[in-house]
Amino acid sequence: MSQEVIIKFIQRYIYGGILLLEKHYASFIFELMLIAYVFLFDELDKQLQAHLIEKEAHWLRLYFNLQENSLVLLIRRDDLQMEEIKI
């Protein structure tokens, strides 16, 4: 999707609170969620996360699946600089 489409979508949300996600691909919604996160649109970010989890779970599993051994290696690292509870 073009930047123009994303900007129009965000404008519609800011000025009217309108989220019409049904006609958009999961990849567009994911990209939009990342932009919302970067620009601190917390409410939009949460709504997009919820939509992806509830309606696009198959897409999330397809593109964001970690093998068990990769996850274990990641958790065992000492240099993550994160609190243990967040991991």
N, CA, C and O atoms as a GROMACS GRO file, in nm:
protein
  348
    1MET      N    1   0.084  -0.119   0.000
    1MET     CA    2   0.000   0.000   0.000
    1MET      C    3   0.088   0.125   0.000
    1MET      O    4   0.199   0.126   0.054
    2SER      N    5   0.036   0.225  -0.060
    2SER     CA    6   0.112   0.350  -0.069
    2SER      C    7   0.102   0.430   0.060
    2SER      O    8   0.011   0.410   0.141
    3GLN      N    9   0.196   0.520   0.076
    3GLN     CA   10   0.194   0.608   0.194
    3GLN      C   11   0.068   0.694   0.194
    3GLN      O   12   0.015   0.726   0.300
    4GLU      N   13   0.022   0.731   0.077
    4GLU     CA   14  -0.098   0.814   0.067
    4GLU      C   15  -0.220   0.742   0.125
    4GLU      O   16  -0.301   0.804   0.195
    5VAL      N   17  -0.233   0.614   0.097
    5VAL     CA   18  -0.345   0.536   0.151
    5VAL      C   19  -0.336   0.528   0.302
    5VAL      O   20  -0.437   0.541   0.372
    6ILE      N   21  -0.216   0.508   0.354
    6ILE     CA   22  -0.196   0.500   0.499
    6ILE      C   23  -0.229   0.634   0.564
    6ILE      O   24  -0.296   0.637   0.668
    7ILE      N   25  -0.183   0.743   0.506
    7ILE     CA   26  -0.211   0.876   0.562
    7ILE      C   27  -0.361   0.903   0.563
    7ILE      O   28  -0.414   0.955   0.661
    8LYS      N   29  -0.431   0.869   0.455
    8LYS     CA   30  -0.576   0.890   0.449
    8LYS      C   31  -0.647   0.806   0.554
    8LYS      O   32  -0.743   0.852   0.617
    9PHE      N   33  -0.601   0.683   0.574
    9PHE     CA   34  -0.661   0.596   0.673
    9PHE      C   35  -0.646   0.655   0.813
    9PHE      O   36  -0.741   0.659   0.890
   10ILE      N   37  -0.525   0.702   0.844
   10ILE     CA   38  -0.500   0.762   0.976
   10ILE      C   39  -0.579   0.890   0.994
   10ILE      O   40  -0.631   0.916   1.103
   11GLN      N   41  -0.590   0.971   0.890
   11GLN     CA   42  -0.670   1.094   0.898
   11GLN      C   43  -0.816   1.061   0.927
   11GLN      O   44  -0.879   1.126   1.011
   12ARG      N   45  -0.870   0.960   0.858
   12ARG     CA   46  -1.009   0.920   0.882
   12ARG      C   47  -1.028   0.875   1.027
   12ARG      O   48  -1.131   0.903   1.088
   13TYR      N   49  -0.928   0.808   1.080
   13TYR     CA   50  -0.937   0.763   1.219
   13TYR      C   51  -0.928   0.881   1.316
   13TYR      O   52  -1.007   0.889   1.410
   14ILE      N   53  -0.834   0.972   1.293
   14ILE     CA   54  -0.816   1.085   1.383
   14ILE      C   55  -0.939   1.176   1.385
   14ILE      O   56  -0.986   1.215   1.491
   15TYR      N   57  -0.989   1.208   1.268
   15TYR     CA   58  -1.098   1.306   1.260
   15TYR      C   59  -1.237   1.245   1.276
   15TYR      O   60  -1.331   1.317   1.309
   16GLY      N   61  -1.252   1.116   1.253
   16GLY     CA   62  -1.384   1.058   1.263
   16GLY      C   63  -1.393   0.933   1.347
   16GLY      O   64  -1.503   0.882   1.371
   17GLY      N   65  -1.279   0.882   1.392
   17GLY     CA   66  -1.280   0.759   1.471
   17GLY      C   67  -1.322   0.637   1.391
   17GLY      O   68  -1.367   0.538   1.448
   18ILE      N   69  -1.308   0.643   1.260
   18ILE     CA   70  -1.357   0.537   1.172
   18ILE      C   71  -1.245   0.439   1.139
   18ILE      O   72  -1.138   0.477   1.093
   19LEU      N   73  -1.273   0.311   1.166
   19LEU     CA   74  -1.180   0.203   1.131
   19LEU      C   75  -1.254   0.104   1.041
   19LEU      O   76  -1.337   0.027   1.090
   20LEU      N   77  -1.225   0.106   0.914
   20LEU     CA   78  -1.284   0.009   0.821
   20LEU      C   79  -1.173  -0.084   0.775
   20LEU      O   80  -1.102  -0.056   0.678
   21LEU      N   81  -1.159  -0.195   0.846
   21LEU     CA   82  -1.046  -0.284   0.821
   21LEU      C   83  -1.080  -0.403   0.732
   21LEU      O   84  -0.989  -0.470   0.683
   22GLU      N   85  -1.206  -0.430   0.712
   22GLU     CA   86  -1.248  -0.551   0.642
   22GLU      C   87  -1.195  -0.560   0.499
   22GLU      O   88  -1.171  -0.670   0.449
   23LYS      N   89  -1.177  -0.448   0.433
   23LYS     CA   90  -1.134  -0.449   0.292
   23LYS      C   91  -0.983  -0.447   0.276
   23LYS      O   92  -0.933  -0.444   0.163
   24HIS      N   93  -0.910  -0.449   0.386
   24HIS     CA   94  -0.764  -0.439   0.378
   24HIS      C   95  -0.699  -0.573   0.412
   24HIS      O   96  -0.750  -0.651   0.492
   25TYR      N   97  -0.585  -0.597   0.349
   25TYR     CA   98  -0.507  -0.717   0.376
   25TYR      C   99  -0.442  -0.707   0.513
   25TYR      O  100  -0.419  -0.598   0.566
   26ALA      N  101  -0.412  -0.823   0.570
   26ALA     CA  102  -0.347  -0.828   0.701
   26ALA      C  103  -0.212  -0.757   0.698
   26ALA      O  104  -0.174  -0.693   0.796
   27SER      N  105  -0.140  -0.766   0.588
   27SER     CA  106  -0.009  -0.701   0.579
   27SER      C  107  -0.022  -0.549   0.588
   27SER      O  108   0.063  -0.483   0.647
   28PHE      N  109  -0.129  -0.493   0.530
   28PHE     CA  110  -0.154  -0.349   0.540
   28PHE      C  111  -0.186  -0.311   0.684
   28PHE      O  112  -0.136  -0.211   0.735
   29ILE      N  113  -0.269  -0.390   0.749
   29ILE     CA  114  -0.307  -0.363   0.887
   29ILE      C  115  -0.185  -0.372   0.978
   29ILE      O  116  -0.170  -0.291   1.071
   30PHE      N  117  -0.098  -0.469   0.953
   30PHE     CA  118   0.024  -0.481   1.032
   30PHE      C  119   0.114  -0.360   1.013
   30PHE      O  120   0.166  -0.306   1.110
   31GLU      N  121   0.131  -0.317   0.890
   31GLU     CA  122   0.213  -0.198   0.862
   31GLU      C  123   0.153  -0.075   0.929
   31GLU      O  124   0.226   0.008   0.985
   32LEU      N  125   0.023  -0.063   0.924
   32LEU     CA  126  -0.046   0.048   0.988
   32LEU      C  127  -0.028   0.044   1.140
   32LEU      O  128  -0.011   0.147   1.204
   33MET      N  129  -0.031  -0.076   1.197
   33MET     CA  130  -0.010  -0.092   1.340
   33MET      C  131   0.130  -0.046   1.380
   33MET      O  132   0.147   0.019   1.484
   34LEU      N  133   0.230  -0.079   1.300
   34LEU     CA  134   0.367  -0.035   1.330
   34LEU      C  135   0.378   0.117   1.325
   34LEU      O  136   0.445   0.177   1.409
   35ILE      N  137   0.312   0.179   1.230
   35ILE     CA  138   0.313   0.325   1.220
   35ILE      C  139   0.242   0.386   1.339
   35ILE      O  140   0.289   0.485   1.396
   36ALA      N  141   0.129   0.328   1.378
   36ALA     CA  142   0.055   0.378   1.495
   36ALA      C  143   0.140   0.368   1.620
   36ALA      O  144   0.138   0.457   1.705
   37TYR      N  145   0.216   0.260   1.633
   37TYR     CA  146   0.305   0.242   1.748
   37TYR      C  147   0.415   0.348   1.749
   37TYR      O  148   0.441   0.408   1.853
   38VAL      N  149   0.479   0.370   1.635
   38VAL     CA  150   0.589   0.466   1.625
   38VAL      C  151   0.542   0.607   1.658
   38VAL      O  152   0.613   0.682   1.725
   39PHE      N  153   0.423   0.644   1.610
   39PHE     CA  154   0.373   0.780   1.631
   39PHE      C  155   0.285   0.792   1.756
   39PHE      O  156   0.216   0.893   1.775
   40LEU      N  157   0.288   0.690   1.841
   40LEU     CA  158   0.221   0.691   1.971
   40LEU      C  159   0.069   0.708   1.963
   40LEU      O  160   0.009   0.773   2.048
   41PHE      N  161   0.008   0.649   1.860
   41PHE     CA  162  -0.138   0.643   1.853
   41PHE      C  163  -0.179   0.515   1.926
   41PHE      O  164  -0.214   0.415   1.864
   42ASP      N  165  -0.175   0.521   2.059
   42ASP     CA  166  -0.193   0.402   2.141
   42ASP      C  167  -0.327   0.333   2.118
   42ASP      O  168  -0.332   0.211   2.105
   43GLU      N  169  -0.435   0.410   2.114
   43GLU     CA  170  -0.567   0.350   2.096
   43GLU      C  171  -0.578   0.281   1.960
   43GLU      O  172  -0.631   0.170   1.950
   44LEU      N  173  -0.530   0.346   1.856
   44LEU     CA  174  -0.531   0.286   1.723
   44LEU      C  175  -0.445   0.160   1.721
   44LEU      O  176  -0.485   0.058   1.665
   45ASP      N  177  -0.329   0.166   1.782
   45ASP     CA  178  -0.240   0.051   1.790
   45ASP      C  179  -0.310  -0.067   1.857
   45ASP      O  180  -0.302  -0.180   1.807
   46LYS      N  181  -0.377  -0.043   1.968
   46LYS     CA  182  -0.448  -0.150   2.041
   46LYS      C  183  -0.560  -0.209   1.957
   46LYS      O  184  -0.579  -0.331   1.955
   47GLN      N  185  -0.635  -0.124   1.887
   47GLN     CA  186  -0.745  -0.173   1.804
   47GLN      C  187  -0.693  -0.257   1.687
   47GLN      O  188  -0.753  -0.358   1.652
   48LEU      N  189  -0.583  -0.214   1.629
   48LEU     CA  190  -0.526  -0.290   1.518
   48LEU      C  191  -0.469  -0.423   1.567
   48LEU      O  192  -0.483  -0.525   1.499
   49GLN      N  193  -0.407  -0.423   1.684
   49GLN     CA  194  -0.358  -0.548   1.743
   49GLN      C  195  -0.472  -0.645   1.766
   49GLN      O  196  -0.464  -0.762   1.731
   50ALA      N  197  -0.581  -0.593   1.824
   50ALA     CA  198  -0.697  -0.677   1.852
   50ALA      C  199  -0.754  -0.735   1.723
   50ALA      O  200  -0.790  -0.852   1.718
   51HIS      N  201  -0.763  -0.653   1.620
   51HIS     CA  202  -0.816  -0.700   1.492
   51HIS      C  203  -0.728  -0.811   1.435
   51HIS      O  204  -0.778  -0.914   1.390
   52LEU      N  205  -0.597  -0.791   1.438
   52LEU     CA  206  -0.507  -0.893   1.385
   52LEU      C  207  -0.519  -1.024   1.462
   52LEU      O  208  -0.519  -1.132   1.402
   53ILE      N  209  -0.530  -1.016   1.592
   53ILE     CA  210  -0.541  -1.136   1.674
   53ILE      C  211  -0.674  -1.206   1.652
   53ILE      O  212  -0.680  -1.328   1.640
   54GLU      N  213  -0.783  -1.129   1.648
   54GLU     CA  214  -0.916  -1.188   1.637
   54GLU      C  215  -0.952  -1.232   1.495
   54GLU      O  216  -1.014  -1.336   1.477
   55LYS      N  217  -0.912  -1.155   1.395
   55LYS     CA  218  -0.958  -1.181   1.258
   55LYS      C  219  -0.849  -1.235   1.166
   55LYS      O  220  -0.880  -1.296   1.064
   56GLU      N  221  -0.724  -1.214   1.199
   56GLU     CA  222  -0.615  -1.250   1.109
   56GLU      C  223  -0.513  -1.342   1.177
   56GLU      O  224  -0.395  -1.338   1.145
   57ALA      N  225  -0.560  -1.424   1.270
   57ALA     CA  226  -0.469  -1.512   1.344
   57ALA      C  227  -0.393  -1.606   1.251
   57ALA      O  228  -0.276  -1.636   1.275
   58HIS      N  229  -0.458  -1.653   1.146
   58HIS     CA  230  -0.392  -1.744   1.051
   58HIS      C  231  -0.273  -1.674   0.984
   58HIS      O  232  -0.169  -1.737   0.962
   59TRP      N  233  -0.288  -1.546   0.952
   59TRP     CA  234  -0.179  -1.470   0.889
   59TRP      C  235  -0.064  -1.452   0.988
   59TRP      O  236   0.053  -1.464   0.951
   60LEU      N  237  -0.098  -1.422   1.113
   60LEU     CA  238   0.006  -1.406   1.216
   60LEU      C  239   0.085  -1.535   1.233
   60LEU      O  240   0.208  -1.532   1.241
   61ARG      N  241   0.016  -1.648   1.239
   61ARG     CA  242   0.085  -1.776   1.255
   61ARG      C  243   0.173  -1.807   1.134
   61ARG      O  244   0.280  -1.865   1.147
   62LEU      N  245   0.126  -1.769   1.017
   62LEU     CA  246   0.200  -1.796   0.894
   62LEU      C  247   0.332  -1.720   0.888
   62LEU      O  248   0.433  -1.774   0.844
   63TYR      N  249   0.331  -1.595   0.931
   63TYR     CA  250   0.448  -1.510   0.917
   63TYR      C  251   0.529  -1.489   1.044
   63TYR      O  252   0.642  -1.441   1.037
   64PHE      N  253   0.475  -1.523   1.158
   64PHE     CA  254   0.544  -1.496   1.285
   64PHE      C  255   0.546  -1.620   1.373
   64PHE      O  256   0.500  -1.617   1.487
   65ASN      N  257   0.600  -1.727   1.320
   65ASN     CA  258   0.605  -1.852   1.392
   65ASN      C  259   0.751  -1.884   1.426
   65ASN      O  260   0.834  -1.896   1.336
   66LEU      N  261   0.781  -1.897   1.553
   66LEU     CA  262   0.916  -1.934   1.597
   66LEU      C  263   0.919  -2.084   1.628
   66LEU      O  264   0.828  -2.137   1.691
   67GLN      N  265   1.022  -2.149   1.584
   67GLN     CA  266   1.042  -2.288   1.621
   67GLN      C  267   1.078  -2.292   1.769
   67GLN      O  268   1.136  -2.196   1.822
   68GLU      N  269   1.046  -2.400   1.836
   68GLU     CA  270   1.069  -2.411   1.980
   68GLU      C  271   1.216  -2.388   2.015
   68GLU      O  272   1.247  -2.317   2.110
   69ASN      N  273   1.307  -2.449   1.939
   69ASN     CA  274   1.449  -2.434   1.973
   69ASN      C  275   1.496  -2.290   1.955
   69ASN      O  276   1.584  -2.244   2.029
   70SER      N  277   1.442  -2.217   1.858
   70SER     CA  278   1.478  -2.075   1.841
   70SER      C  279   1.429  -1.992   1.959
   70SER      O  280   1.499  -1.903   2.006
   71LEU      N  281   1.310  -2.022   2.005
   71LEU     CA  282   1.254  -1.950   2.120
   71LEU      C  283   1.336  -1.977   2.246
   71LEU      O  284   1.362  -1.885   2.323
   72VAL      N  285   1.375  -2.101   2.267
   72VAL     CA  286   1.456  -2.136   2.384
   72VAL      C  287   1.590  -2.063   2.378
   72VAL      O  288   1.636  -2.010   2.480
   73LEU      N  289   1.654  -2.060   2.263
   73LEU     CA  290   1.781  -1.989   2.249
   73LEU      C  291   1.765  -1.840   2.278
   73LEU      O  292   1.851  -1.779   2.342
   74LEU      N  293   1.658  -1.782   2.232
   74LEU     CA  294   1.632  -1.641   2.256
   74LEU      C  295   1.612  -1.613   2.404
   74LEU      O  296   1.665  -1.515   2.456
   75ILE      N  297   1.537  -1.696   2.472
   75ILE     CA  298   1.509  -1.677   2.615
   75ILE      C  299   1.636  -1.695   2.698
   75ILE      O  300   1.653  -1.627   2.800
   76ARG      N  301   1.724  -1.783   2.658
   76ARG     CA  302   1.847  -1.810   2.735
   76ARG      C  303   1.953  -1.701   2.723
   76ARG      O  304   2.048  -1.699   2.801
   77ARG      N  305   1.938  -1.612   2.630
   77ARG     CA  306   2.039  -1.507   2.610
   77ARG      C  307   2.047  -1.414   2.732
   77ARG      O  308   1.945  -1.382   2.793
   78ASP      N  309   2.168  -1.373   2.765
   78ASP     CA  310   2.189  -1.284   2.879
   78ASP      C  311   2.199  -1.138   2.838
   78ASP      O  312   2.202  -1.050   2.925
   79ASP      N  313   2.203  -1.109   2.711
   79ASP     CA  314   2.225  -0.972   2.664
   79ASP      C  315   2.100  -0.905   2.607
   79ASP      O  316   2.111  -0.810   2.530
   80LEU      N  317   1.982  -0.952   2.643
   80LEU     CA  318   1.859  -0.895   2.588
   80LEU      C  319   1.826  -0.757   2.645
   80LEU      O  320   1.754  -0.680   2.582
   81GLN      N  321   1.877  -0.726   2.761
   81GLN     CA  322   1.852  -0.598   2.826
   81GLN      C  323   1.703  -0.573   2.848
   81GLN      O  324   1.653  -0.462   2.828
   82MET      N  325   1.634  -0.677   2.887
   82MET     CA  326   1.492  -0.667   2.920
   82MET      C  327   1.471  -0.728   3.057
   82MET      O  328   1.545  -0.816   3.100
   83GLU      N  329   1.368  -0.680   3.125
   83GLU     CA  330   1.334  -0.740   3.252
   83GLU      C  331   1.284  -0.882   3.224
   83GLU      O  332   1.218  -0.907   3.123
   84GLU      N  333   1.315  -0.971   3.313
   84GLU     CA  334   1.280  -1.110   3.293
   84GLU      C  335   1.130  -1.130   3.277
   84GLU      O  336   1.087  -1.217   3.201
   85ILE      N  337   1.050  -1.053   3.346
   85ILE     CA  338   0.905  -1.067   3.339
   85ILE      C  339   0.852  -1.038   3.199
   85ILE      O  340   0.751  -1.097   3.158
   86LYS      N  341   0.917  -0.948   3.124
   86LYS     CA  342   0.872  -0.914   2.989
   86LYS      C  343   0.900  -1.026   2.890
   86LYS      O  344   0.832  -1.036   2.788
   87ILE      N  345   0.998  -1.107   2.918
   87ILE     CA  346   1.032  -1.217   2.829
   87ILE      C  347   0.929  -1.326   2.847
   87ILE      O  348   0.937  -1.430   2.782
   0.00000   0.00000   0.00000
